[in-house]
Every structure is written in structure tokens, then in C-alpha cells.
Amino acid sequence: MLGKTAGGLYWMFRYLERAENTARLIEAGFRIALTRSTDAEAEWKSVVTTSATQAGYDAKYDSYESAHIIDYLLRDAENANSVLSVIKMARDNARLVRTALTTEVWSAVNETWMLFTEVLKSPVPEVDLPQVLSTIRQQSALVRGALLGTMLRNDTFHFCRIGTHIERADNTARIIDVKYFSLLPTTSRVGGRLDNVQWETLLRSVSAHRSFRWAVEEDFTAAGVASFLILDRRMPRSLSFCAQEIIGSLNNLAEDYGAKMPCHDLADAMGARLLNRDISSIFDEGLHEFLNALVLDAASLGQQIEQDYRFAN
Amino acid sequence: MTTDQTHFSEMQTPDGVRAPYSQYDGWFSDQDKARLSKKAREAEAFFRRTGITFNVYGDNDGEERLIPFDLVPRILSNKEWAKLSKGIDQRVCAINAFLHDIYNRQEILRAGIVPTELIAQNEAFLPEMMDFSPPGDVYTHIVGTDVVRTGEDDFFVLEDNARTPSGVSYMLENRETMLQMFPELFSKIKVQSVGNYPKHLRRSLEACAPKSASERPCVAILTPGIHNSAYFEHSFLADQMGVELVEGHDLRVVDGHIAMRTTRGYKVIDVLYRRVDDDFLDPLTFNPNSMLGVPGIMDVYRAGNITITNAPGTGVADDKAIYSYMPDIVEFYTGERAILKNVETHRCSEPQTLKYVLDNLADLVVKEVHGSGGYGMLVGPAASKRELSDFAAKLKSNPANYIAQPTLSLSTVPIFTKKGLAPRHVDLRPFALVSPSGVDITPGGLTRVALKEGSLVVNSSQGGGTKDTWVLED
């Protein structure tokens, strides 16, 4: 496979994952803004921070108004991370690697792009927002389904999956980090039952508010929520799950190619940060420091993979 | 449907439906027209979803357009095709012999059949190709000859596209679409298949590999990238042949070969089917600003370590000034009269001729010698007074840049419209593959159709559409 093709697949799936994650973030922010109007501004601000678009947003707008934020995150062409921008980039990458994709995967991505070019042509009115956001998630599921259902399990597939999980790990780590203060167990709260709206946003941002209730028997506690999002390998957006998937895909590549590369060591090191840990040792280390280190791990792992598999000259 | 007496209609004559169309006509008259309209819309949605689009230069950036597809096929009998393909075969062989001669002994110049200055002053002539024979002596591995028809037995070659002809993906996708829309038609009417083209293309390219290649030569397609107007075709062909689609920055010279950067290291390419123009092929030899090519590829080529298809410098055989000499060229190299006719061509470089062209501008079609895509041409009968006088000025300032031809009465084939069938002008581009083992012409080709009533310009960049082209098994 061409190095460029591997890079195109990897980035295509990073962008698709990013589009989906941004949609979830907006959804969570929108919900809070509706239910708790007093916290709305702070909520929206944290959505902007999490989506790594704060500098661009602040340069354009003076306040954190929902209409502005929604527009900036969904369809602003100046925002390289807006849903519309990343879907276009995903589709450009798909065109670049079209020969490596099955017709089903290509059509799904192309259709997604066509759909959102149309849907996001003009600002989305608030009444239509839930429908638009859910369409983003549906289209993302369509592409993923086509990938899982039709692609050979060879290097092509592995590079797609690596892109997905590196992006997801980065995203989940950012989401937790922005809200980490609400998770910090303070003396007065440890073990206490909390009705903390922040936690609910957090879980909603990764579509985990229901699965948390099913998977974790206890009520919301700081340790419970943090542990679920960081260490629970059953949860497909947790950091542990992502690390395990990345390591698995890289091992498959090593097996196919008959060679381990430096990126394999980096992935193992990232995994080691998460495996056999309990949440209290992470709190001891400092949650913010831990998450920061993980975001950096994911970034340097991505760069090492690009280099090892010759994505570019 | 009304019949138009001034143009040859391939389906309908005053005496009734022509034989090749009789079965189709029978089927068509039984069809519910509303159902056909629905099918036409479905086809368009299918093309969009599949991304069978092209980009138009100078349009809003990144806009991708569909080439309109018309669901009425263009049908040729086996007998018509036999003559046509024989004529193309002859012409393609002559072009290859001509190119080999021009870049080696130049006998045709010494014999005084083609004027030397036409070669020496030709922008497409590459001195770098002199005294060099590409593997198998093949220059034009892929040719798309543009043919027009004016009567029952009158086929003319309009252009010999010997550089990087495009459109073959539409030939294949149009057939695919027809098969999906109207499977019952194909069980009723025996149509020769075009589906083997990618397999034949790969085999033909492999047969042209340099001696240094292994038994299973590595073939790749070189594309300028996703923003090129024909990118869809490049990726389509790579996919159909099962070969890599590369860009210049994927390639470099490694130990005297061209190699592509793969996830496992550099891999040598034996045959490069390039869809990049000569000028951009090698910044060390040609345009130094080119980002699309591979620095050093011409040295590798001349050392015999890679086959470039089509060979650099083939444009010298297909420009419109050389075109006027094609009947002589065919005769010189094959010893036979040309089977396919040439359109009478006036070379404006000759003062007498220039005067004639200026005097008769309103009746002629004037084209740039190196132009393509229907840009920069004048269709006299369709032009306004203002356009005629503007063009006359351009012509006078640089006569050698133009040739003129009579306005041909192109044949028509009906298209499906809201009001039923309506005749429109068509041309035909069959695709020929050349390798040391011979010439292989896929039965059919790309039929382009001018969708506007009365229009003679079929180019997709100028609002033309396409049709599936059938050659009957008979």
C-alpha cells in the first residue's frame, strides 16, 4: 500500500470521528443550555474549549452565545474543525484513497458529504438542531457499519481503525480534562451522592449517560464517573478501550508486515499508563496532569505512526 | 419524432427506423414514458452518489459536475463497427510508425511529405525523445480517436487524441448504468461487451514493460491529484485494474528506477500510465516549476528502466496542423489508402488559404492548432457578427495558430426529453490499446452528444452529455 494511502485512510477516519464527537459536544451543550439557563454561558464556553477551537472563536465573537457557537462549530468554513470542514476533509481523503475503499464505504462518505453540504448550507435554526445532530451521528454510524461489514481485515482496515481510536482517545481525554475540576473528589464530597449536572454533561458528551447507569451499579460519584470514562474497557469511548484498540490494530499491522516499529513501543507505553490502574492512583498523580500526558501520548503516537508507515515524504 | 432532412439521423430515416435500432425501437415504444423519466432521475442520483463527476476549470473552486447521461443508446451494427475499427487500427499503427520515424530517421521529412518546419516549430515536439526507442517501439499505448458521421457510409476522423485521451471511464460506467436500469434490454438485444477494457488495458500496459521488469510488471497510474478534472477516471481505472494510483510526491528515483513510497518502503514501478501532461512530467527536463511530476524520470526513461505511457512527445502526431497530413502519413507508412476519411482542413498559415478562410468565416469551424476541450474555437454558422469579427482579428494576428474546416453536418441520435425523443448531434470516441502484440479496440466507445438543440459542440466542458454506445453482435 502507498504510504499516502495509509495516511489518507488514517486521516479520513480521524476526521469522521471528529465530526461525530463535535456533534455530541454540541448536543450536550445544547441540552444544558436548555435546562439550566443560568449556567448556559459557562457550558458553551467549555464546549468551545473542548473542541479545541477557542482561539478562532474568540477572534470572531465577543460572547458565548449559543447561536454563534452552534454556527461556528457546525458550519463555519473558517473553523477548520467545524463539522462541515472536517466532513469535507474526510471526503477529500476518501477521494484520495478511493481505490482502497469498498464501494459501500466510499458511497457512505460521499453521501454524507453531499448531505451536509446541503443541510449546512445556511444556519441551522434551533428547532432543527436535534435532527441535524442526530443525522451526523447516523451518517457516522453508516460509514462505520460499511467499514466493519465490507472491508478486508488487512492493513487498509487497520489504518482506518487506528485513525478512529487515536482521535477518540484525544477527544475523550479533552472532554474529561475540561470538566476535571468537577470530578475532583473534595473532602466534603467523597463518597457522597451528587446530583451534579456537570457529570451528566460529561457523560452525555460521550453518549454514556445511559450505559453508565447500566454498567456501574453505584450512584454518580467522582471516582465512579472518572473510572468509567478512563479505565472501563467495556465502554467504547473510554481511554482504556481506545488504547487497547490502537495496540490491537498496530499488532495486526506488525503481524501482516512481519516487523515491529518504534510506534509499537509508544503505543505500549500509552497502554501501560492505563492498564492495571485504579482511579485513586490517577487522582493521586493528578487528574489534569494524567490527562495532559495522555493527550500528548496520543499526539506523539500519531506522529510516530505517520513516520513509521511513510504517510509523507 | 420529427425527422430532420438536412442531417443524417442514425435512428430514424424518412423510410423508417434504421436496422440497428429496430429492436430498440420496438422496446422503446412499449415503455411507459413516466417510468423512463423516473429511471433517468435515478441514474443521475446514482452518478452523484458514486462520485462520477468532473471538475470544471475556472468554476467555483471545488465544484464537481455531472456529465449528463442520456438513456437512449447510440447503436452501431457489427458491420459498421468492423469498418470503423479497421480504419482506427490502420490510423493508430500509422501514428506509431510516424512517431518512431520523427524521433529517429525522419524519413517522412526527407521524402518531403510533411514539411520540416511543422515538426521543428511544434511545441509538442520533444528533442529529448530523439534517437530513442521506447520499449516495444510503442508511443501511443492508449488512443481515443474522435470520429464523426455524416451519412450512411461516411465516417470522418475529427481528431487523433494521442496524448492522454480521457473518457473511457464514462464508456464503462454508462454501460454499467444501462445494465442496471434496463437489464431486460440486454437479454433481448445482443450487445458486445465493453467490460473487459480494464483487464485489457492492464495486459496491454504490462506487455510494454521494459526489459528490466520482472515477469509480473508493476503498473501504476500517475494523476495530478484530486483536483484534476479527470480525477474520477484516474481512480476508477486504478481501481478497476488493481494498480496503485500515485502522485508525483509518492515517487522518486531509487537506484536508477522510479519507485513509489509504500508503507513497507520503496517499490519499483515498471510501467507508469501517466495522466500528467509532458510539460509537467519532469521538472529537471521540462517545466521546472512542476510539482506534479517526478524529478529525474526522463533519465530513468531514457536508460530504459521505465515505460511511460503514452510516451512523451506524442503530441506531435495529434495536433491539428499535422492532422491535415494524416491521409499521406497513413499511406506513407502502411502503403494503403486511409480507410477513414479526414475532414477537409485549411491551414491558415498559408496566405492564400488565410484569405479564403477569412472570406468564408461564417461557414467554417476554426480551431486552435493545439486547442482541446472545445475551448478557443469558432463555429461560424452559430457565431454572431461581433464574434466573427473578433475572431477574424485573432486569426490575422497569428494565422499559423489556426486551422479551418467546413461545418460538418454531424449525424444525430435521439435523446430522451420531456416531450419525447428529439434528435441531437453526436460524435464518437472509441478507445484503442496498442502493445507489441497488436492493437485492441473495445467495441463501442464514448458517444458525446450536444444536448442543446441544433448545437454541434459535444464537449462535456461546454454542456455536452454522453450516451452508452452499443455495437451489436449481429
Boltz contact constraints between the chains, C-beta under 6 A:
constraints:
  - contact:
      token1: [A, 1]
      token2: [B, 262]
      max_distance: 6.0
  - contact:
      token1: [A, 1]
      token2: [B, 263]
      max_distance: 6.0
  - contact:
      token1: [A, 2]
      token2: [B, 244]
      max_distance: 6.0
  - contact:
      token1: [A, 2]
      token2: [B, 250]
      max_distance: 6.0
  - contact:
      token1: [A, 2]
      token2: [B, 262]
      max_distance: 6.0
  - contact:
      token1: [A, 3]
      token2: [B, 261]
      max_distance: 6.0
  - contact:
      token1: [A, 3]
      token2: [B, 263]
      max_distance: 6.0
  - contact:
      token1: [A, 4]
      token2: [B, 250]
      max_distance: 6.0
  - contact:
      token1: [A, 6]
      token2: [B, 263]
      max_distance: 6.0
  - contact:
      token1: [A, 95]
      token2: [B, 226]
      max_distance: 6.0
  - contact:
      token1: [A, 96]
      token2: [B, 226]
      max_distance: 6.0
  - contact:
      token1: [A, 98]
      token2: [B, 235]
      max_distance: 6.0
  - contact:
      token1: [A, 99]
      token2: [B, 235]
      max_distance: 6.0
  - contact:
      token1: [A, 99]
      token2: [B, 238]
      max_distance: 6.0
  - contact:
      token1: [A, 99]
      token2: [B, 239]
      max_distance: 6.0
  - contact:
      token1: [A, 99]
      token2: [B, 245]
      max_distance: 6.0
  - contact:
      token1: [A, 107]
      token2: [B, 49]
      max_distance: 6.0
  - contact:
      token1: [A, 110]
      token2: [B, 51]
      max_distance: 6.0
  - contact:
      token1: [A, 111]
      token2: [B, 49]
      max_distance: 6.0
  - contact:
      token1: [A, 257]
      token2: [B, 264]
      max_distance: 6.0
  - contact:
      token1: [A, 309]
      token2: [B, 263]
      max_distance: 6.0
  - contact:
      token1: [A, 310]
      token2: [B, 261]
      max_distance: 6.0
